[in-house]
């Protein structure tokens, strides 16, 4: 039984980790994060964003005393919708992993914008009685030991109070 899962996400990728306990080891090394699944969002990568852009530079910039013409290409709502869809995929994966592993708690680590979208998407996990903890940081670049250290410093790993 995995009683704690860690989800680390930003707009481009999500990593799902479980906290493994080894009772035969000293307390400092008894807990270990192990990555079990990964998701990616190709629309949010540099190539995906480049494919949706058609920038017309130099037009409507207001040369001289003429006021610039404002126009929008509606990128922001489109980007938000892509992130919302990715958050929904993350939530689906989380529900599968949490119900399969009968998790008691989930630690969610995400950049601020993504965290807001994930809060909404992970409501079914919360309603299932799983404790949801959050950390507003972008730690997708961290290795498992680095992430474990960051989570321990913030008091988010169960049974550890900065011992890592």
Backbone as numpy.savetxt, mean C-alpha at the origin, in Angstrom:
# Nx Ny Nz CAx CAy CAz Cx Cy Cz
-1.50 -21.17 11.62 -2.34 -19.98 11.62 -1.46 -18.73 11.62
-1.65 -17.88 10.67 -0.95 -16.60 10.61 -1.84 -15.55 11.26
-1.47 -15.10 12.45 -2.37 -14.18 13.14 -2.14 -12.73 12.79
-1.09 -12.41 12.03 -0.84 -11.03 11.63 -0.31 -10.98 10.20
-0.95 -10.14 9.39 -0.50 -9.89 8.03 -0.07 -8.45 7.91
0.88 -8.18 7.05 1.34 -6.82 6.77 1.15 -6.58 5.27
0.46 -5.48 4.95 0.27 -5.09 3.55 0.99 -3.76 3.36
1.94 -3.74 2.43 2.70 -2.53 2.12 2.36 -2.17 0.68
1.87 -0.92 0.47 1.40 -0.57 -0.86 1.70 0.88 -1.21
1.87 1.11 -2.50 1.85 2.45 -3.07 1.04 2.33 -4.36
1.08 3.30 -5.22 0.26 3.26 -6.41 0.70 2.24 -7.44
1.95 1.80 -7.38 2.48 0.89 -8.40 2.54 -0.57 -7.97
2.68 -0.83 -6.68 2.78 -2.23 -6.26 2.29 -2.40 -4.82
2.00 -3.65 -4.51 1.58 -4.02 -3.15 2.27 -5.33 -2.78
2.72 -5.38 -1.55 3.38 -6.59 -1.04 2.60 -7.08 0.18
2.36 -8.39 0.22 1.64 -9.01 1.33 2.61 -9.89 2.09
2.75 -9.61 3.38 3.70 -10.34 4.21 2.99 -10.90 5.44
3.50 -12.00 5.89 2.98 -12.58 7.11 4.07 -12.53 8.18
3.64 -12.45 9.42 4.58 -12.43 10.54 4.72 -13.87 11.03
5.92 -14.41 10.90 6.19 -15.77 11.38 6.87 -15.72 12.73
6.45 -16.59 13.60 7.05 -16.68 14.94 7.83 -17.98 15.06
9.02 -17.89 15.63 9.84 -19.06 15.89 10.16 -19.05 17.38
9.45 -19.86 18.14 9.59 -19.85 19.60 10.93 -20.39 20.07
11.64 -21.12 19.24 12.92 -21.68 19.64 14.08 -20.70 19.54
13.82 -19.49 19.13 14.88 -18.50 18.95 14.80 -17.44 20.05
15.87 -16.67 20.21 15.82 -15.58 21.19 14.76 -14.55 20.81
14.24 -13.79 21.78 13.16 -12.84 21.49 13.49 -11.85 20.39
14.73 -11.46 20.28 15.12 -10.47 19.27 14.93 -10.99 17.85
15.09 -12.27 17.65 14.95 -12.84 16.30 13.79 -13.82 16.19
12.85 -13.79 17.13 11.73 -14.73 17.10 10.71 -14.38 16.02
10.56 -13.11 15.71 9.62 -12.69 14.67 10.35 -12.42 13.36
9.66 -12.75 12.26 10.26 -12.55 10.95 9.14 -12.29 9.94
9.33 -11.28 9.09 8.38 -11.01 8.02 8.73 -11.84 6.79
7.72 -12.50 6.24 7.92 -13.33 5.05 6.92 -12.91 4.00
7.41 -12.52 2.83 6.52 -12.09 1.75 5.83 -13.29 1.14
4.51 -13.19 0.99 3.77 -14.33 0.46 3.09 -14.02 -0.88
2.86 -12.74 -1.17 2.22 -12.39 -2.44 2.60 -10.97 -2.83
2.41 -10.68 -4.11 2.75 -9.37 -4.66 1.75 -9.02 -5.76
1.37 -7.76 -5.83 0.53 -7.27 -6.91 1.21 -6.06 -7.53
0.99 -5.86 -8.82 1.52 -4.66 -9.46 0.41 -3.95 -10.22
0.60 -2.66 -10.42 -0.35 -1.83 -11.13 0.37 -1.22 -12.33
0.35 -1.88 -13.47 1.12 -1.39 -14.62 0.67 -0.03 -15.13
-0.59 0.36 -14.89 -1.05 1.67 -15.33 -0.40 2.80 -14.56
0.15 2.51 -13.38 0.74 3.56 -12.55 2.25 3.69 -12.76
2.85 2.78 -13.47 4.29 2.86 -13.72 4.57 3.99 -14.70
5.81 4.33 -14.88 6.19 5.42 -15.77 5.70 5.16 -17.20
5.82 3.95 -17.68 5.37 3.65 -19.04 3.86 3.76 -19.13
3.14 3.27 -18.14 1.67 3.35 -18.16 1.18 4.78 -18.17
1.81 5.64 -17.39 1.41 7.05 -17.37 1.79 7.73 -18.68
2.91 7.36 -19.26 3.35 7.97 -20.51 2.38 7.61 -21.64
1.83 6.41 -21.61 0.90 6.00 -22.65 -0.39 6.81 -22.65
-0.81 7.31 -21.49 -2.07 8.04 -21.42 -1.90 9.54 -21.61
-0.69 10.03 -21.72 -0.45 11.47 -21.84 -0.22 11.88 -23.28
-0.83 12.97 -23.62 -0.57 13.61 -24.91 -0.42 15.10 -24.60
0.75 15.48 -24.18 1.00 16.85 -23.76 1.25 17.71 -24.98
0.55 18.82 -25.04 0.73 19.77 -26.12 1.41 21.00 -25.53
2.69 20.94 -25.40 3.41 22.04 -24.76 3.46 23.25 -25.67
3.48 24.43 -25.06 3.60 25.65 -25.81 2.29 26.26 -26.23
1.20 25.54 -26.13 -0.09 26.08 -26.52 -0.78 26.71 -25.31
-1.51 27.72 -25.54 -2.33 28.38 -24.53 -1.53 28.77 -23.30
-0.34 29.29 -23.49 0.48 29.66 -22.35 0.42 31.15 -22.04
-0.32 31.92 -22.82 -0.52 33.33 -22.51 0.69 34.18 -22.79
1.13 34.18 -24.01 2.28 35.01 -24.37 1.89 36.48 -24.32
2.79 37.29 -23.88 2.56 38.73 -23.85 1.54 39.12 -22.80
0.63 40.01 -23.15 -0.34 40.52 -22.17 -1.64 39.74 -22.18
-1.72 38.70 -22.97 -2.94 37.89 -23.05 -2.95 36.89 -21.90
-4.08 36.80 -21.25 -4.21 35.83 -20.15 -4.16 34.41 -20.70
-3.56 33.49 -19.95 -3.49 32.11 -20.44 -4.86 31.46 -20.47
-5.05 30.61 -21.44 -6.30 29.86 -21.54 -6.16 28.62 -20.68
-7.04 28.49 -19.73 -6.99 27.30 -18.89 -7.71 26.15 -19.54
-7.10 25.02 -19.53 -7.76 23.81 -19.99 -7.24 22.66 -19.16
-8.03 21.63 -19.12 -7.64 20.46 -18.35 -7.80 19.22 -19.22
-6.97 18.28 -18.99 -7.10 17.02 -19.72 -7.61 15.92 -18.79
-8.09 16.29 -17.63 -8.74 15.38 -16.68 -7.83 14.23 -16.25
-6.55 14.50 -16.06 -5.62 13.47 -15.61 -5.86 13.07 -14.17
-6.13 14.04 -13.33 -6.26 13.76 -11.89 -7.41 12.79 -11.59
-8.63 13.01 -12.11 -9.69 12.02 -11.86 -9.35 10.64 -12.44
-8.69 10.62 -13.58 -8.31 9.35 -14.19 -7.30 8.62 -13.30
-6.30 9.34 -12.81 -5.29 8.74 -11.93 -5.93 8.23 -10.64
-6.87 9.00 -10.08 -7.56 8.57 -8.87 -8.36 7.30 -9.12
-9.01 7.21 -10.27 -9.78 6.01 -10.60 -8.87 4.79 -10.76
-7.70 4.98 -11.37 -6.75 3.87 -11.50 -6.29 3.39 -10.12
-6.01 4.34 -9.22 -5.59 3.97 -7.87 -6.72 3.30 -7.10
-7.95 3.78 -7.29 -9.09 3.16 -6.61 -9.27 1.70 -7.06
-9.12 1.47 -8.35 -9.23 0.09 -8.87 -8.12 -0.80 -8.31
-6.91 -0.25 -8.22 -5.81 -1.02 -7.65 -6.06 -1.30 -6.17
-6.59 -0.33 -5.45 -6.93 -0.54 -4.04 -7.97 -1.64 -3.89
-8.90 -1.69 -4.83 -9.91 -2.75 -4.82 -9.27 -4.12 -5.04
-8.30 -4.21 -5.96 -7.58 -5.47 -6.18 -6.80 -5.89 -4.94
-6.18 -4.91 -4.28 -5.44 -5.19 -3.04 -6.40 -5.73 -1.99
-7.57 -5.12 -1.87 -8.55 -5.56 -0.88 -9.04 -6.98 -1.17
-9.26 -7.29 -2.44 -9.68 -8.66 -2.80 -8.62 -9.68 -2.38
-7.36 -9.36 -2.67 -6.26 -10.25 -2.29 -6.18 -10.37 -0.78
-6.37 -9.25 -0.08 -6.30 -9.25 1.39 -7.40 -10.12 1.97
-8.60 -10.02 1.44 -9.71 -10.85 1.93 -9.39 -12.32 1.74
-8.83 -12.67 0.59 -8.46 -14.07 0.33 -7.40 -14.56 1.31
-6.35 -13.77 1.50 -5.26 -14.18 2.39 -5.70 -14.20 3.85
-6.47 -13.22 4.25 -6.88 -13.11 5.65 -7.85 -14.23 6.01
-8.81 -14.51 5.15 -9.76 -15.57 5.46 -9.09 -16.94 5.38
-8.16 -17.12 4.44 -7.45 -18.40 4.33 -6.52 -18.65 5.50
-5.91 -17.58 6.02 -4.97 -17.73 7.13 -5.56 -17.41 8.48
-6.86 -17.07 8.51 -7.56 -16.73 9.75 -6.78 -15.70 10.57
-6.49 -14.59 9.97 -5.69 -13.55 10.62 -6.51 -12.82 11.68
-5.83 -12.45 12.75 -6.45 -11.66 13.82 -6.22 -10.18 13.60
-5.13 -9.83 12.90 -4.84 -8.41 12.66 -4.12 -8.22 11.32
-4.28 -7.00 10.78 -3.63 -6.61 9.54 -2.98 -5.26 9.78
-1.72 -5.14 9.42 -1.02 -3.86 9.48 -0.93 -3.34 8.05
-1.48 -2.15 7.84 -1.53 -1.55 6.53 -0.55 -0.39 6.48
0.43 -0.47 5.58 1.44 0.58 5.41 1.33 1.07 3.97
0.99 2.36 3.82 0.80 2.89 2.47 1.07 4.39 2.45
1.35 4.89 1.24 1.50 6.33 1.08 0.15 6.98 1.37
0.12 8.26 1.75 -1.11 8.90 2.21 -2.31 8.78 1.26
-2.11 9.04 -0.01 -3.23 8.97 -0.96 -3.78 7.55 -1.07
-2.88 6.59 -1.16 -3.29 5.20 -1.29 -3.93 4.69 0.00
-3.44 5.16 1.13 -4.00 4.74 2.42 -5.47 5.12 2.52
-5.83 6.31 2.07 -7.22 6.73 2.08 -8.10 5.83 1.24
-7.63 5.45 0.07 -8.39 4.56 -0.80 -8.48 3.15 -0.22
-7.40 2.70 0.43 -7.40 1.36 1.01 -8.30 1.26 2.24
-8.43 2.34 2.99 -9.34 2.32 4.15 -10.75 1.95 3.71
-11.18 2.57 2.62 -12.53 2.30 2.11 -12.61 0.87 1.56
-11.62 0.47 0.80 -11.64 -0.84 0.16 -11.53 -1.99 1.16
-10.88 -1.76 2.30 -10.69 -2.83 3.28 -11.78 -2.89 4.36
-12.89 -2.21 4.14 -14.00 -2.27 5.09 -14.50 -3.71 5.33
-14.60 -4.57 4.29 -15.04 -5.96 4.55 -14.11 -6.70 5.50
-12.81 -6.42 5.43 -11.85 -7.07 6.33 -12.10 -6.60 7.76
-12.34 -5.31 7.92 -12.61 -4.75 9.24 -13.91 -5.31 9.82
-14.92 -5.41 8.97 -16.22 -5.92 9.42 -16.15 -7.39 9.81
-15.16 -8.11 9.28 -15.00 -9.53 9.61 -14.37 -9.72 10.99
-14.08 -8.61 11.69 -13.52 -8.70 13.03 -12.01 -8.68 13.09
-11.38 -8.38 11.99 -9.92 -8.32 11.94 -9.49 -6.92 12.37
-8.52 -6.84 13.29 -8.01 -5.55 13.74 -7.12 -4.97 12.65
-7.38 -3.71 12.27 -6.64 -3.06 11.21 -5.83 -1.91 11.79
-4.50 -1.99 11.66 -3.61 -0.91 12.09 -3.03 -0.25 10.85
-2.74 1.05 10.95 -2.27 1.78 9.78 -1.00 2.55 10.08
-0.16 2.70 9.04 1.01 3.55 9.10 1.09 4.28 7.77
1.12 5.62 7.84 1.11 6.46 6.64 2.54 6.72 6.17
3.11 5.73 5.49 4.47 5.84 4.97 4.57 5.03 3.67
5.53 5.39 2.84 5.80 4.62 1.64 7.03 3.77 1.90
6.81 2.52 2.29 7.90 1.60 2.59 7.94 0.44 1.60
7.39 0.59 0.40 7.41 -0.51 -0.56 8.82 -0.84 -1.02
9.73 0.09 -0.89 11.12 -0.11 -1.31 11.94 -0.88 -0.28
11.43 -1.04 0.93 12.18 -1.68 2.02 12.26 -3.19 1.85
13.37 -3.74 2.31 13.47 -5.20 2.40 12.65 -5.63 3.63
12.41 -6.93 3.76 11.62 -7.42 4.88 12.23 -7.06 6.24
13.56 -7.22 6.46 14.13 -6.82 7.75 14.03 -5.32 8.02
14.20 -4.50 6.98 14.06 -3.05 7.16 12.62 -2.70 7.53
11.68 -3.29 6.84 10.28 -3.04 7.13 9.93 -3.49 8.54
10.45 -4.64 8.94 10.21 -5.14 10.29 10.73 -4.16 11.33
11.90 -3.59 11.08 12.47 -2.61 12.01 11.59 -1.36 12.09
11.13 -0.86 10.93 10.27 0.32 10.91 8.95 0.06 11.66
8.37 -1.10 11.44 7.11 -1.42 12.11 7.30 -1.58 13.61
8.42 -2.18 14.01 8.71 -2.34 15.44 8.93 -0.98 16.10
9.60 -0.06 15.41 9.82 1.28 15.95 8.52 2.02 16.17
7.51 1.73 15.34 6.21 2.37 15.47 5.23 1.56 16.31
5.70 0.45 16.88 4.86 -0.37 17.76 3.73 -1.09 17.06
3.91 -1.46 15.80 2.84 -2.09 15.03 2.97 -3.60 14.88
4.07 -4.17 15.31 4.19 -5.62 15.27 3.72 -6.22 16.59
2.93 -7.27 16.55 2.42 -7.85 17.79 3.54 -8.52 18.60
3.51 -8.28 19.87 4.47 -8.93 20.77 5.87 -8.33 20.73
6.07 -7.23 20.02 7.39 -6.61 19.92 7.24 -5.14 20.30
8.11 -4.67 21.15 8.10 -3.25 21.51 9.49 -2.69 21.24
9.84 -2.61 19.98 11.13 -2.06 19.60 12.29 -3.03 19.80
12.01 -4.32 19.95 13.07 -5.30 20.21 13.82 -5.70 18.96
13.29 -5.35 17.80 13.93 -5.78 16.56 15.08 -4.88 16.22
